Structures are given as structure tokens and as C-alpha cells.
């Protein structure tokens, strides 16, 4: 699962592949991007970054109260009714420079055994990023829902997840799909073979990533400052 991430770069270098996508208008630093927020995505339909809501509301939804999906499992994209129609025509990239996961740490009883009750479980947040702190892209899907009462189009996205790699697995059993620069281009290419494209939705190379514990301030989306990145 991926329920929180960041895009905090204050400036995108001109030579970076994202520079043209943002056309010199970098997004405001977001230390704690959360579901329901308006966030930048890159789609096949637009050469520059656009802003959609995180939490997919499918075009066929009866109303805006339909449950929204913040994540889509890579393994079931072609069988899940919410996503199977989007894989071939509405793929997107979600720019990021880190994401957060929570490791459950249970208290021990007097015999040194974990206390299984959720009430006693404690969660330690971790920041996970590329080892070189570079920008990267999550693989995603998007859709648009028409509000017939107002005529307004609600555009939204979901982040695709896969099994955790060796770095993330001790923290959480799932992780977002991070695409290499070459696979970013393929993901946005409408001419790509779908079967071959789905094969790139794999865990990112663990040796190229890092993870470290951070402040519990990240637990609340209301906290959106550099203070949440303080390591323990």
C-alpha cells in the first residue's frame, strides 16, 4: 500500500527529464501528499504536468460518494473492474521524491512475546527514497467522472503497487511501483504492447534505495513541513 508520499524539490534542474513537464513552474513543496489532495500527474494526453485528485473515482460511478481507490494492485489490473478498462488508455506518472510506510512494532509481554492486539501495536513511520535523492515516478492510472448535476469533470488517479523489495519488506509487504526513466516513457507510450508493459510493474531495485525512521508528525496530513523528515 502507498498512502502518503512527498514531492519537495524546490527547483527542478533544467536538464532533468521533468523540467519540460513542469515548464519551469515547479510545484509547491509537499512533504506529506495524502489522498484527496490535488497533486501533479503526467499523462499521455498532455505534454505537461496537470493536477488530479488522489483517489480514483471511475467514470461509471453512480455519484461522488462512491468509494475511491488510492492504490491498484499490479497483479489484478486486468481483472479488477475499476482498473481493467484504464490500463490500455489512461496510464499516468506520478512525480515524487519519497514515500512513507509504517512499520508495526508490537509491545512484548513479560515472557518477551509480541502482544498481538492492535490496541497495543505501535507504528513507526519510515521515509523511503532513492539512494541519490533523485526525483522518480510512480506508475499510475487515471480517470474522469462527470458530475451530471454541475457538468464538472472530476479527474483523479491511483498509484499502482507491487510486492515489497528487500529494503521495504521489513517495514511493509507492499510498495508503490517506481519506474525507471526508460520505463516512464514506455508507460506513457500508447503503442506499447500491453502484456510487455505490465511486466515492468515490478519492485524497484532495493540497492538503489534507502529507508530511515522519521517523526510521527507525518501521521497527520495537516503536518506538511520539513519537520516530519527529522530522523530518530
N, C-alpha and C positions, 0 to 999 in steps of 0.2 A: 504493500500500500504506500501511496505517497499523498500525504495530507497537508504538507507545508513545504515551501521552498523559498529561495531568495534570488533576487537579481539586483545586486547592489553596486555594480560597476558604475562609477561616477562619469566615466568617459570611455567610449569605445574607440580604440585606435583606428585610424583611417585605413590601415592595411588589413584590419580584421574582416573576416567574411561577413560579419553582422553589420558593418559600417553602412553599407548601401541599403540594407534593410531598414535601418532606423533613419537614414538620410540625414545624419548629423543631429537628429533630435533624440538624444538618449532619454530613456525613461527615467522617471524619478527613482532613486534607490529604494528598493523594497526588501527589507530584511526579513519579512515574515509574510510572504504571499500565502493567502489562505483561500479556501473555497468561498464562492460568491463574490470575490473581488474581480474587478475589471483589469485584465492582465494582457500583456503583449503576446501575440502569436504570429507565426508566419505561415501563410497558406499558398497553395498553388494558384489561387485566384488573384493574388495581389503581390506585386514585387516588393512591397514594403510592409513593415510590421503593422498590424491592426490590433485593436483591443476587443477581446471577447470575455465573457464571464466564465470563471472556472466552475464547472459543474454542468455536465451535458444535459440539455433539455431537448429530446428528439423532436423532429418535425411532426411526428404523428401523435405527440402528447395531446391529451384532451384539454388540459389547462396548465397554467404556470405553476400549479401546486404539485404537479407530477414529480415524483422523486428524481432528483438529479444525480448523475453519476460522476464522481470526481476522478475515478480510475476505471480502466478497462484492462482485463487480464489478456495478455498476448495469446495465451493458449486457446481462448474461446472467442476470439474476434469474429470468426466466421459462423459461429453457432448462436451467439447471443443476438437476439432480435434488435437490441438497441444499437449494436455496432456493425453488424454484418453488411448493412447497406452503405456504410460510410467508408469502409476500408478501401474500396476501389475509387472513390471520388472525392472524399473530404478528409484528406490527411493534412496534418499540420505539424509544425515545430514549435516548441515552447522554449524560448531562451531562458537560461538560468545560469547561476554560478555556484549553486549548492542546494542541498535539500536536507530535511530533518527527519529523523526517526527516533522512536522512543524504545529504549531497552527496559524490559520489565525486570525488576530486581525484587524478589520476594524476601521478606524477613525470615530469619531462621528461628526454629523453636529451641527449647532447652537441650535438645539432642543434636542440634546442628542441621536439622532437616528443614527444607523450604516450607513455609506456610503457604498453602495453595489458595487460600481465599483471596479473592480480588480486592477485598477491603484492606488487606494487609500488604498488597503489592505496591511497590514504588516504581516509578518510571523515570529513567534518566534520559534526557534528550541528548542527541548527538547531531553534530553537523557533519555532513558528508559532501565532499567536493573532489574535484580533480586535484592531483598532487601539485600541479603547477598553478592552481587557482584560476585557470582559464575559463572563459565562457563556454557553454556547451548547449546542446539541445535535447530536450525530452521528445520522444515520438508521441504524437497525439492525434486525436480525431476531433472534428468539429461538426456542428450542425446549426441550423437556424429554424426557429419556431415562430410562426406568425400569430400574433395576438389579434384575432378577428374583431375584437371589440374596439381596438385602437388603430389597427393597421401597422403596429410597430413590430419590427423583426427583432427577435431575441437571439443573439448569436452567442454560442457557448462552446466549451471544449472539455475534453477529458484527457488525462495522461495515461499512457499505456504502461503497464507494469509487467515484470517478469520475475523469475526466481532470483533470490539474492546471490551475489557473488561471495567469495570467501571473506572479503572485508566486511560486508554488510550483514552476513548471515548471523553472527553472534548478537547483532542488535535487533534485526527483524528478518523474517523469512521471505519478504518481497522487497523489490526495489523498482524505481522507475526505469524505463528503457532509455538509456543515454546513447545517442547516435554519434558515430564518428563523422567528421566533416564530409567524407565521401558518401556515407550513407544518408546524410542530411539531404544531399542533392537527389539521391535515389528516392528518398521518401516523398519528395515533392514532385517527382517526375511522373506524370500521368501515364507515360508509355511503359513504365516498368512492369515486368511480369509479376503478378500478384503473389504467386507461390514463392518466388525467389525473394520478393520483398519482405514477406512475413518471416523469412528465415533470418533476417538481420535483427529481429526483436529478441536479442539475447542479453544476458548480464554483461555489463561493461567490464573490461579487464581490471581486476582488483589491484594489480600492482601499479596502476596509473592513478589510483585514488587514495584519499586519506579520510580519516574519521576521528573526531575528538569530542569529548563531552562538553556541553555548554550550559549556560544558565537556564533555570526553569522559567525565566521570563518569556521564553519562546512559546510556552504553553498557551498563552493568550494572544490571539491575533491583534489585540489592541496595543500590544507592545511591538513597536516597529522601529527600533533604534539599534545602533551598533552594540548596545549593552547586552543584547541577547547572545552575542557571539563570545562573550567572556568565557574562556575555558576554565575548567575546575582544576 
